[in-house]
């Protein structure tokens, strides 16, 4: 068989008709070996291409930006998602260079997804889009089909102290998550009641999907969401005692003296935890980076705060700021209790009649 020519199927069928099945077996073995060799060569090319794109993205200046944009536009597929490239650019390039080069938008290129991701990467890093005309223009000309168009065009008050990975030409580092703080602690006294609550989870499929958006995007090991309609309004001080009694797998088997720790937290710290979950991902995931990390953090916040499906970002922000937020950890079997790989979030609605819970765990 000549590697340079297509396989002659007529010959294969003729050999089979003559009963030469050993030839077919040997031919199949050779084809399998060559396919594996070709696949490994393709993977090697992919690794080299990724490094070339990384070097261009991390080399400061408009010349490297121009060459990178040409490469991405001319090649139908580089194997790299635009959100990853946008994250690299936002980390290493000057905002003025990015605004002037990337957002100079020819009608014929295919880089709008890159621009959309980069726009929000810059916002998260504190860039005021009003300072750069190309960024202001992008809010007018960007495609309406992008899910990112739903996000605010300015950094909101709760989007503070954002964590980002740190990348170099051949390495990277990232934060390790968020552990339960010492301030705001509201741990219930032990022994706790062993009586289980009769409340039932009323989360719809849409609400459940919204609440778990951040850990789902970050490819965490396991996650769950529950919503409870309370028989009567309760105070925030009653939440720590109620949570361990609710019918949720994340607290199943939690004994009356087992560790259950909880703290009240401001909404900005909850948003930051959700953003890190989605953007940087679990231990075996790179996450979805800044732009989509921002989107899925907002989606989780919307579900937890009880904002209506299809509401604006302004509505989500209002509901979230009026809710009371809690961060908890427990020695229940569902959690693995490795450092910064388990957390629970609870949100008490402003009318104090709805309690929503997100639990996430990520271990090997």
C-alpha positions, 0 to 999 in steps of 0.5 A: 500500500502506497502512503501517497495514494488512496486505498483501492477499495475494489482491490480490497473487495476482490482479495476478500472474494478470493478468500485472502482474509489474512491480507485484509487483517494485515492491511487493517493493522498497517492502517491502524498503525498509520492512523495512530502515527498521523494522530500523534503528528497532528497532536504535535502540530497542535502543541506547536501551534498553541505555543506560537499563538501564546508567544504572539499573544504574550509579546507586547506591541501592535506588530505582534497583535497584527500578526496574531490577528492575521493568523487567527483570521486566515486559519479556519481552525487553530484549535484554540478557543477565542476566550483563551486567546482573549484572556492571554491578550488582556493579561499581557497587552496594553489596553490602548494597543488592544483597542486600536488593533483588535477592535478595528473591525473589518467586515470580512474577518471572523474574529467577533467572538475574540472581540466579545471575550476581550471586551469583558476581559478588559472590563474585569481588569478595570478598563473603562470602555468610555476611555477608548472610542473603539471599545465604545463603538463595539457596544453598538456594532457587536453581534446580537447573537452573542450571549456575552451581550447580556452582560453589563458594559461597565464593572459593577460594584460587586465585581471586585477583587477579581482573581486571574491566572498568571501566565508566562511563555511556558508556565502558568499559576492560579489561585486556589479558591476561597476557604470559609472566612473567620469573620461573619461566622454564625456556626450553630451550637452543637448538638444540633437538632437531628429532626429533618425538615419537612420542606421540599425542594421546589427548584424547576429545571430552569432554576436548577440549571441557572444556579449550577451554571458556574460549577458546571462551566468550570467542570467541577467534580459534582454540584447540586442546587435546591430551592425551598419555599418557607412556611413563614418568613425567617430571620437570617439568624435562623438560617444556620440551624435550618440548613443542616436539616434540609433534604439535600444530599450535601448534608445527608448523614451529617450528625448533630455534632459533626462539623457544620460551619457557616458565615454570612458574606457580602454579595461581592465575595459570593460573586468572586467565589462563583467567578473563580469557580467558572473562570479558572475551573476545577483541578482538571479544567482550565475553566472558561476564562474571564468573559464567560466566567463573568457570564456564568457567575452572573447566571448562578447569582441570578438563580440563587437570588430568585431573579426571573428568567430572562431578566436584565443584569440590572435586575439580577444585581438588584435582587442579589444586593437585597438578598442575604448570603451565606457560605458554609462547609460541612463534614457530610459524606457528599463533601470531600473536605480538601482545601478550597475544593468544597463549598456551599452557598445559601441565599435568603430572599428579601422577603425571607420566604425563599432559601436557595442553596448551591453546593459544589465539590471538586476532588480527584 
